[in-house]
């Protein structure tokens, strides 16, 4: 899943909470991305941090509920996609780390 945050510090707080809650096995934080988007009929441009959240499909519903609670944005980004292949040991680890 991809999610942007207003700063590296905010991204770190979100990432830690997701891993602590076992909603993510790992979260990579890319400290600076440049985002250009339309918000409330205005074109905005901001520097943000990007979270790359590694989770399993069995955790997605809870993750989608947790993001708005943890995130400072009114409408946080939460874009997921299904992984169709990967190193089996890594995929097993993700599944185990996100099992309650």
C-alpha positions as CSV (number, residue, x, y, z in Angstrom):
1,X,0.0,0.0,0.0
2,X,1.1,3.6,-0.7
3,X,0.4,6.5,1.6
4,X,1.8,10.0,1.8
5,X,2.3,12.0,4.9
6,X,3.1,15.7,5.5
7,X,6.6,15.0,7.0
8,X,9.1,12.3,7.7
9,X,8.3,12.6,11.4
10,X,4.5,12.0,10.8
11,X,5.3,9.1,8.4
12,X,7.5,7.6,11.2
13,X,4.7,7.8,13.7
14,X,2.2,6.2,11.3
15,X,4.7,3.5,10.3
16,X,5.5,2.6,13.9
17,X,1.9,2.4,14.9
18,X,1.0,0.1,11.9
19,X,3.9,-2.2,12.7
20,X,3.1,-2.2,16.5
21,X,-0.6,-3.1,15.7
22,X,0.6,-5.9,13.3
23,X,-1.2,-4.2,10.4
24,X,2.1,-4.0,8.5
25,X,5.1,-6.2,8.6
26,X,7.4,-3.4,7.4
27,X,7.0,0.2,6.3
28,X,9.6,1.9,4.1
29,X,9.7,5.7,4.3
30,X,10.9,7.7,1.3
31,X,11.6,11.0,3.0
32,X,10.8,13.5,0.2
33,X,8.4,13.3,-2.7
34,X,7.0,16.2,-4.6
35,X,3.2,16.0,-4.8
36,X,1.1,18.1,-7.2
37,X,-2.7,17.6,-6.8
38,X,-6.0,19.3,-6.8
39,X,-7.6,20.0,-3.4
40,X,-10.8,22.0,-2.9
41,X,-10.6,23.4,-6.5
42,X,-7.0,24.6,-6.1
43,X,-3.8,23.1,-7.6
44,X,-1.5,22.4,-4.6
45,X,2.2,21.4,-4.6
46,X,3.8,20.0,-1.4
47,X,6.8,18.1,-0.2
48,X,5.6,14.9,1.5
49,X,7.0,11.6,2.8
50,X,5.9,8.4,1.1
51,X,5.2,5.3,3.1
52,X,5.4,1.9,1.3
53,X,3.4,-0.3,3.6
54,X,4.0,-4.1,3.4
55,X,1.0,-6.0,4.6
56,X,-1.2,-9.0,3.8
57,X,-4.7,-9.0,2.4
58,X,-6.0,-10.4,5.7
59,X,-5.0,-7.1,7.3
60,X,-6.3,-4.6,4.7
61,X,-9.7,-3.9,6.2
62,X,-8.2,-3.1,9.6
63,X,-5.5,-1.0,7.9
64,X,-8.0,1.0,6.0
65,X,-9.8,1.7,9.3
66,X,-6.6,2.6,11.1
67,X,-5.1,5.1,8.6
68,X,-7.7,7.8,9.1
69,X,-7.3,7.5,12.8
70,X,-3.5,7.8,12.7
71,X,-3.2,10.3,9.9
72,X,-3.2,14.1,10.2
73,X,-4.8,14.6,6.7
74,X,-8.5,15.0,6.3
75,X,-8.4,12.5,3.5
76,X,-5.3,10.3,3.8
77,X,-4.0,8.4,0.8
78,X,-4.3,4.6,1.0
79,X,-3.7,2.8,-2.3
80,X,-3.3,-0.9,-2.3
81,X,-2.5,-3.5,-4.9
82,X,-2.2,-7.2,-4.9
83,X,1.2,-8.8,-5.1
84,X,1.2,-11.7,-7.6
85,X,4.6,-13.0,-6.9
86,X,7.6,-12.6,-4.7
87,X,10.2,-14.5,-2.7
88,X,8.3,-17.1,-0.9
89,X,10.2,-16.7,2.4
90,X,9.5,-12.9,2.3
91,X,5.8,-13.3,1.6
92,X,5.5,-15.9,4.4
93,X,7.2,-13.4,6.7
94,X,4.8,-10.6,5.8
95,X,1.8,-13.0,6.4
96,X,3.2,-14.1,9.8
97,X,4.0,-10.6,11.0
98,X,0.5,-9.3,10.2
99,X,-1.4,-12.2,11.8
100,X,-3.0,-11.3,15.1
